[in-house]
Amino acid sequence: MYVKDVMVQNQVGLHARPATFFIQKANEFKSSIWVEKDERRVNAKSLLGVLSLGIMGNTQIRIIAGGADEEQAVDELVKLVESGFAE
């Protein structure tokens, strides 16, 4: 398992468009990937799961991965979140 915490930079958080970018990136990896916020954990490859967390801007989330490419998966998703999804 590889875990990193990251602060969601963009003001509106992970609404539909950024969440879609996040899920598309997560699906590029073989590892199982989860997003955790306030003790709730969802599959990072599920749009409904990620949206159900209601992640707003300036919120701390945890990205967790397990599998062959877990470190690369987490690092690239953290980089995407830190970029603010180009918004």
N, CA and C of each residue as an Amber inpcrd file, in Angstrom:
protein
   261
   0.8330000  -1.1890000   0.0000000   0.0000000   0.0000000   0.0000000
   0.8730000   1.2460000   0.0000000   0.4560000   2.2280000  -0.7850000
   1.1600000   3.5030000  -0.8660000   0.1250000   4.5890000  -0.6240000
   0.4060000   5.5140000   0.2820000  -0.5800000   6.5030000   0.7250000
   0.0360000   7.8980000   0.7200000  -0.7440000   8.8790000   0.2460000
  -0.3330000  10.2890000   0.3550000  -1.5640000  11.1470000   0.6130000
  -1.3570000  12.1770000   1.4210000  -2.4040000  13.1740000   1.6530000
  -2.1370000  14.3580000   0.7350000  -3.2250000  14.9720000   0.2700000
  -3.0850000  16.1250000  -0.6200000  -4.2370000  17.0920000  -0.3640000
  -3.9530000  18.3810000  -0.5180000  -4.9720000  19.4210000  -0.3670000
  -5.5600000  19.7260000  -1.7380000  -6.8850000  19.6930000  -1.8450000
  -7.5550000  20.0240000  -3.1050000  -7.4240000  21.5250000  -3.3170000
  -6.7670000  21.9260000  -4.4010000  -6.4110000  23.3210000  -4.6360000
  -7.5340000  24.1550000  -5.2570000  -8.2490000  23.5840000  -6.2410000
  -9.2450000  24.4030000  -6.9360000 -10.4300000  24.6920000  -6.0170000
 -11.0160000  25.8650000  -6.1900000 -12.0420000  26.3480000  -5.2550000
 -13.3060000  25.4960000  -5.2120000 -13.7160000  24.9780000  -6.3630000
 -14.9840000  24.2350000  -6.3860000 -14.8090000  22.7670000  -6.0250000
 -13.5690000  22.3250000  -5.8540000 -13.3340000  20.9540000  -5.4390000
 -13.4720000  19.9570000  -6.5780000 -13.8090000  18.7240000  -6.2260000
 -13.9460000  17.6650000  -7.2290000 -15.4030000  17.5560000  -7.6780000
 -15.8760000  18.5730000  -8.3910000 -17.2050000  18.4850000  -8.9910000
 -17.0660000  17.6810000 -10.2690000 -18.1000000  17.6130000 -11.1000000
 -18.1610000  16.6790000 -12.2330000 -16.9390000  16.7100000 -13.1590000
 -16.5250000  17.8730000 -13.6230000 -15.4370000  17.9200000 -14.6140000
 -14.0920000  17.4940000 -14.0220000 -13.6390000  18.0830000 -12.9090000
 -12.3750000  17.6260000 -12.3290000 -12.4410000  16.1660000 -11.8690000
 -13.5830000  15.7450000 -11.3470000 -13.7170000  14.3480000 -10.9100000
 -13.5550000  13.4090000 -12.0970000 -14.0700000  13.8030000 -13.2490000
 -13.9240000  12.9870000 -14.4540000 -12.4550000  12.8710000 -14.8410000
 -11.7200000  13.9870000 -14.8070000 -10.2810000  13.9480000 -15.1020000
  -9.5560000  13.0270000 -14.1140000  -9.9400000  13.1290000 -12.8390000
  -9.3220000  12.3270000 -11.7880000  -9.5560000  10.8320000 -12.0460000
 -10.7760000  10.4730000 -12.3810000 -11.1280000   9.0730000 -12.6220000
 -10.4520000   8.5410000 -13.8830000 -10.4010000   9.3600000 -14.9180000
  -9.7130000   8.9370000 -16.1460000  -8.2470000   8.6380000 -15.8480000
  -7.6070000   9.4820000 -15.0510000  -6.2030000   9.2540000 -14.6800000
  -6.0830000   7.9850000 -13.8340000  -6.9800000   7.8040000 -12.8730000
  -6.9370000   6.6160000 -12.0100000  -7.0780000   5.3370000 -12.8290000
  -7.8990000   5.3820000 -13.8660000  -8.1350000   4.1970000 -14.6910000
  -6.9520000   3.8450000 -15.5930000  -5.9380000   4.7000000 -15.6550000
  -4.7410000   4.3930000 -16.4340000  -3.8420000   3.3880000 -15.7120000
  -4.1360000   3.0990000 -14.4400000  -3.2770000   2.2500000 -13.6310000
  -3.9380000   0.9160000 -13.3020000  -3.1030000  -0.1000000 -13.1170000
  -3.5910000  -1.4410000 -12.7850000  -3.9520000  -1.5500000 -11.3060000
  -3.3010000  -0.7740000 -10.4720000  -3.4980000  -0.8470000  -9.0230000
  -4.9380000  -0.5280000  -8.6320000  -5.3290000  -1.0470000  -7.4760000
  -6.5840000  -0.6260000  -6.8540000  -6.3030000   0.7150000  -6.1910000
  -7.1880000   1.6870000  -6.4140000  -6.9530000   3.0380000  -5.9000000
  -8.2080000   3.5170000  -5.1710000  -7.9900000   4.1410000  -4.0140000
  -9.0960000   4.6810000  -3.2310000  -8.8290000   6.1370000  -2.8860000
  -9.9190000   6.8600000  -2.6520000  -9.8460000   8.2300000  -2.1480000
 -10.5520000   8.2200000  -0.7990000  -9.9410000   8.8780000   0.1730000
 -10.5070000   8.9000000   1.5190000 -10.6640000  10.3400000   1.9880000
 -11.8230000  10.6170000   2.5610000 -12.0920000  11.9370000   3.1670000
 -12.9350000  11.7040000   4.4060000 -12.4840000  12.2200000   5.5310000
 -13.2210000  12.0960000   6.7940000 -13.6320000  10.6530000   7.0810000
 -12.6850000   9.7380000   7.0160000 -12.9250000   8.3280000   7.3530000
 -13.8060000   7.5760000   6.3450000 -14.2320000   8.2270000   5.2590000
 -14.9940000   7.5350000   4.2060000 -14.0590000   7.2340000   3.0570000
 -14.0750000   6.0080000   2.5880000 -13.1860000   5.5790000   1.5090000
 -14.0250000   5.0750000   0.3400000 -13.6840000   5.5670000  -0.8670000
 -14.3890000   5.1340000  -2.0770000 -13.3770000   4.7460000  -3.1500000
 -13.8430000   3.9930000  -4.1100000 -13.0300000   3.5920000  -5.2560000
 -12.7320000   4.8320000  -6.1020000 -11.4540000   5.1040000  -6.3350000
 -11.0600000   6.2860000  -7.1040000 -11.3780000   6.1470000  -8.5870000
 -11.7880000   4.9610000  -9.0120000 -12.1250000   4.7370000 -10.4200000
 -13.6350000   4.8250000 -10.6550000 -14.3700000   5.2250000  -9.6220000
 -15.8290000   5.3290000  -9.6900000 -16.2690000   6.7880000  -9.5900000
 -16.8920000   7.3010000 -10.6470000 -17.3610000   8.6910000 -10.6510000
 -18.3570000   8.9270000  -9.5160000 -19.3340000   8.0620000  -9.3800000
 -20.3320000   8.2490000  -8.3170000 -19.6970000   8.1810000  -6.9340000
 -18.7250000   7.2900000  -6.7770000 -18.0380000   7.1920000  -5.4940000
 -17.3170000   8.4760000  -5.1420000 -16.5330000   8.9880000  -6.0890000
 -15.7670000  10.2170000  -5.8360000 -16.7050000  11.4000000  -5.6070000
 -17.7470000  11.5220000  -6.4200000 -18.6930000  12.6250000  -6.2430000
 -19.4240000  12.5230000  -4.8990000 -19.6720000  11.2930000  -4.4250000
 -20.4080000  11.1090000  -3.1730000 -19.6480000  11.6460000  -1.9600000
 -18.3300000  11.8210000  -2.0910000 -17.5480000  12.3670000  -0.9750000
 -17.7700000  13.8660000  -0.7970000 -18.2900000  14.5440000  -1.8260000
 -18.5480000  15.9870000  -1.7160000 -17.2920000  16.7770000  -1.4160000
 -16.2320000  16.5170000  -2.1490000 -14.9380000  17.1540000  -1.8910000
 -14.9410000  18.5890000  -2.4060000 -14.8020000  19.5280000  -1.4930000
 -14.7790000  20.9500000  -1.8360000 -13.3300000  21.4370000  -1.8810000
 -13.1610000  22.6760000  -2.3480000 -11.8310000  23.2790000  -2.3670000
 -11.2610000  23.4070000  -0.9650000  -9.9360000  23.4130000  -0.8550000
  -9.2280000  23.5150000   0.4180000  -9.5940000  22.3990000   1.3970000
  -9.8290000  21.2060000   0.8430000 -10.1310000  20.0250000   1.6460000
  -8.9660000  19.0480000   1.5320000  -8.5890000  18.4590000   2.6370000
  -7.5240000  17.4570000   2.6460000  -8.1340000  16.0970000   2.2980000
  -7.5490000  15.4100000   1.3160000  -7.9740000  14.0570000   0.9840000
  -6.7550000  13.1370000   1.0330000  -7.0200000  11.8600000   1.1190000
  -5.9550000  10.8520000   1.1220000  -6.1540000   9.9570000  -0.0980000
  -5.0660000   9.7420000  -0.8280000  -5.0950000   8.8450000  -1.9860000
  -4.2940000   7.6060000  -1.6180000  -4.9190000   6.4490000  -1.7980000
  -4.3440000   5.1720000  -1.3800000  -4.3440000   4.2310000  -2.5800000
  -3.2430000   3.5300000  -2.7920000  -3.1920000   2.5630000  -3.8910000
  -2.4770000   1.3080000  -3.4370000  -2.8820000   0.1940000  -4.0270000
  -2.2230000  -1.0800000  -3.7810000  -2.1170000  -1.8320000  -5.0860000
  -0.9040000  -2.2430000  -5.4410000  -0.7200000  -2.9940000  -6.6770000
   0.6190000  -2.7140000  -7.3080000   0.7820000  -3.2290000  -8.5100000
   2.0650000  -3.1860000  -9.2110000   2.5860000  -1.7670000  -9.4330000
   1.6880000  -0.8330000  -9.7450000   2.0990000   0.5370000 -10.0640000
   1.5790000   1.5430000  -9.0410000   1.4710000   1.1130000  -7.7860000
   0.8370000   1.9360000  -6.7470000   1.5280000   3.2750000  -6.5250000
   2.8620000   3.3020000  -6.5000000   3.5570000   4.5680000  -6.2450000
   3.3470000   5.5550000  -7.3850000   3.4610000   5.0880000  -8.6120000
   3.2550000   5.9630000  -9.7620000   1.8120000   6.4720000  -9.7880000
   0.8560000   5.5970000  -9.4900000  -0.5570000   5.9850000  -9.4950000
  -0.8190000   7.1080000  -8.4980000  -0.3780000   6.9170000  -7.2650000
  -0.6180000   7.9250000  -6.2240000   0.0940000   9.2290000  -6.5680000
   1.3550000   9.1340000  -6.9790000   2.1190000  10.3460000  -7.2830000
   1.4860000  11.1490000  -8.4220000   1.0180000  10.4790000  -9.4610000
   0.4090000  11.2000000 -10.5850000  -0.9450000  11.7830000 -10.2170000
  -1.7200000  11.0870000  -9.3900000  -3.0070000  11.6390000  -8.9550000
  -2.8040000  12.8260000  -8.0210000  -1.7990000  12.7610000  -7.1500000
  -1.4870000  13.8970000  -6.2760000  -1.0870000  15.0970000  -7.1300000
  -0.2530000  14.8610000  -8.1400000   0.1790000  15.9470000  -9.0300000
  -1.0280000  16.5940000  -9.7300000  -1.9750000  15.7480000 -10.1720000
  -3.1880000  16.2510000 -10.8340000  -4.0110000  17.1270000  -9.8800000
  -4.1950000  16.6480000  -8.6510000  -4.9700000  17.4140000  -7.6620000
  -4.2690000  18.7320000  -7.3380000  -2.9460000  18.6820000  -7.1610000
  -2.1900000  19.8980000  -6.8280000  -2.1970000  20.9100000  -7.9670000
  -2.3890000  20.4610000  -9.2000000  -2.4300000  21.3650000 -10.3430000
  -3.7160000  22.1770000 -10.3950000  -4.7120000  21.7840000  -9.5780000
  -5.9930000  22.4850000  -9.5890000  -6.8230000  22.1480000 -10.8100000
  -6.4820000  21.0740000 -11.5150000  -7.2310000  20.6230000 -12.6970000
  -7.3170000  21.7240000 -13.7530000  -6.3290000  22.5990000 -13.7820000
  -6.2460000  23.6830000 -14.7600000  -7.4860000  24.5630000 -14.7640000
  -8.0460000  24.7800000 -13.5830000  -9.2440000  25.6490000 -13.5010000
  -8.8510000  27.0070000 -12.9720000
